[in-house]
Amino acid sequence: MGENQIFMSDEQLQRLVEQISLESFGLSFNHQACFNKRLRTTGGRYLLRSHNIEINPKQLQYYGEKALVGIIKHELCHYHLHLQGKGYQHRDDDFKWLMSKVGAPRFCDVIPGVQNVTKTLHRYQCLACGLQYNRKRKIDVRKYVCGKCKGKLEKK
């Protein structure tokens, strides 16, 4: 799918979230929903402290309103279960059951041009046993030792 020129305001998103909440869950959505263009690798997120929902606008641009509705349903599953004191995390049975009940997707489509691949930037090797470590972050070899034999580490 290509990039569509679909635009929706935060107010329109708010009304859509409220409507989906009533139609699919039979419960009202009493907090804020807005677009967050800083989101990159996720379709949306439910904020535990404020109970607000943020949506990645690029999902709407690239995949249309059908994908947006799926993301909203997914985030509303987190929202309603959390407020009810039930299991709202991806691994919880309550969450899995509610997702299947309302037809919410487990994952959203990947936005073209956004890579979700983590690179290994730093390599270390134990001088004693030869075990190699790949790390995203740099570590202080004066402070850390090998987890296997407690030998000294060396940057490769």
C-alpha positions as CSV (number, residue, x, y, z in Angstrom):
1,M,0.0,0.0,0.0
2,G,1.2,3.5,-0.7
3,E,1.1,6.6,1.4
4,N,-2.4,8.0,1.3
5,Q,-3.1,11.6,2.0
6,I,-5.6,10.9,4.8
7,F,-5.8,13.4,7.6
8,M,-7.7,13.3,10.8
9,S,-7.6,15.8,13.6
10,D,-7.2,14.9,17.3
11,E,-10.8,15.9,17.8
12,Q,-12.0,13.5,15.1
13,L,-9.8,10.8,16.6
14,Q,-11.3,11.4,20.0
15,R,-14.8,11.0,18.7
16,L,-13.8,7.8,16.8
17,V,-12.2,6.3,19.9
18,E,-15.3,7.1,22.0
19,Q,-17.6,5.6,19.3
20,I,-15.5,2.4,19.0
21,S,-15.4,2.1,22.8
22,L,-19.2,2.2,23.0
23,E,-19.9,0.0,20.0
24,S,-17.3,-2.7,20.6
25,F,-16.9,-2.7,24.4
26,G,-20.2,-1.3,25.6
27,L,-18.2,1.1,27.8
28,S,-17.4,4.7,27.5
29,F,-13.9,6.2,27.0
30,N,-13.5,9.0,29.4
31,H,-9.9,10.1,28.7
32,Q,-7.9,11.7,25.9
33,A,-7.0,10.2,22.6
34,C,-4.5,12.0,20.3
35,F,-2.0,11.4,17.5
36,N,1.7,11.3,18.5
37,K,3.9,11.7,15.5
38,R,7.0,10.8,17.6
39,L,5.9,7.2,17.7
40,R,8.0,5.2,15.3
41,T,7.8,1.4,15.7
42,T,4.4,1.1,17.3
43,G,0.9,1.7,16.1
44,G,-0.2,3.2,19.4
45,R,0.2,3.1,23.1
46,Y,-2.0,3.2,26.2
47,L,-0.5,5.4,29.0
48,L,-1.0,3.7,32.4
49,R,-0.8,6.9,34.6
50,S,-3.0,9.2,32.6
51,H,-5.1,6.5,30.9
52,N,-4.8,8.4,27.6
53,I,-4.2,6.7,24.3
54,E,-1.7,7.9,21.7
55,I,-1.9,6.8,18.0
56,N,0.8,6.8,15.4
57,P,-0.6,9.0,12.5
58,K,1.6,7.2,10.0
59,Q,-0.5,4.1,10.4
60,L,-3.5,6.1,9.1
61,Q,-1.5,7.6,6.3
62,Y,-0.1,4.3,5.1
63,Y,-2.8,1.7,5.9
64,G,-6.0,3.7,6.2
65,E,-8.9,3.8,8.5
66,K,-9.4,0.0,8.8
67,A,-5.9,-0.3,10.3
68,L,-6.5,2.7,12.6
69,V,-9.7,1.1,14.0
70,G,-7.8,-2.1,14.7
71,I,-5.1,-0.2,16.6
72,I,-7.7,1.7,18.6
73,K,-9.4,-1.5,19.5
74,H,-6.1,-2.9,20.7
75,E,-5.3,0.1,22.8
76,L,-8.9,0.1,24.2
77,C,-8.4,-3.5,25.4
78,H,-5.4,-2.3,27.5
79,Y,-7.5,0.7,28.7
80,H,-10.7,-1.1,29.8
81,L,-8.9,-4.1,31.3
82,H,-6.5,-1.8,33.3
83,L,-9.4,0.3,34.6
84,Q,-11.3,-2.9,35.6
85,G,-8.2,-4.2,37.5
86,K,-7.9,-7.2,35.2
87,G,-4.9,-8.5,33.2
88,Y,-4.2,-5.8,30.6
89,Q,-0.8,-6.9,29.4
90,H,-0.2,-8.8,26.2
91,R,0.6,-12.0,28.0
92,D,-2.6,-12.0,30.2
93,D,-5.5,-14.3,29.4
94,D,-8.0,-11.5,30.0
95,F,-6.2,-9.4,27.3
96,K,-6.1,-12.3,24.8
97,W,-9.7,-13.1,25.3
98,L,-10.9,-9.5,24.9
99,M,-8.7,-9.0,21.8
100,S,-10.3,-12.0,20.1
101,K,-13.8,-10.9,21.3
102,V,-13.6,-7.5,19.7
103,G,-11.4,-8.5,16.7
104,A,-8.4,-6.4,17.6
105,P,-5.1,-7.2,15.9
106,R,-2.1,-8.4,17.9
107,F,0.4,-6.4,15.9
108,C,0.1,-3.5,13.4
109,D,1.7,-3.3,10.0
110,V,5.3,-2.1,9.7
111,I,5.6,1.4,8.3
112,P,7.9,1.5,5.2
113,G,11.3,2.9,5.8
114,V,11.2,2.3,9.6
115,Q,13.6,-0.4,10.6
116,N,13.0,-2.3,13.7
117,V,16.3,-4.2,13.6
118,T,18.6,-3.8,16.5
119,K,22.3,-3.7,15.5
120,T,25.2,-4.9,17.6
121,L,27.5,-2.0,17.9
122,H,30.0,-3.2,20.5
123,R,31.8,-6.6,20.7
124,Y,33.7,-7.8,23.7
125,Q,35.6,-11.0,24.4
126,C,36.8,-12.6,27.6
127,L,40.6,-12.9,27.7
128,A,40.4,-16.0,29.9
129,C,37.7,-18.3,28.3
130,G,37.2,-16.6,25.0
131,L,33.5,-16.1,25.3
132,Q,32.2,-13.3,23.1
133,Y,29.6,-10.7,24.0
134,N,27.6,-8.5,21.6
135,R,26.1,-5.4,23.1
136,K,24.1,-2.4,21.8
137,R,25.6,-0.2,24.5
138,K,29.2,0.3,25.4
139,I,30.4,-1.1,28.7
140,D,33.3,-0.2,30.9
141,V,35.7,-3.2,30.7
142,R,37.4,-2.0,33.9
143,K,34.2,-2.4,35.8
144,Y,32.5,-5.5,34.2
145,V,33.9,-9.0,34.0
146,C,32.9,-12.2,32.1
147,G,29.7,-13.7,33.4
148,K,31.0,-17.2,32.9
149,C,34.5,-17.2,34.4
150,K,34.9,-13.7,35.9
151,G,37.8,-13.1,33.5
152,K,38.8,-9.7,32.1
153,L,36.9,-8.4,29.0
154,E,38.5,-6.8,25.9
155,K,36.8,-4.7,23.3
156,K,37.1,-6.2,19.8
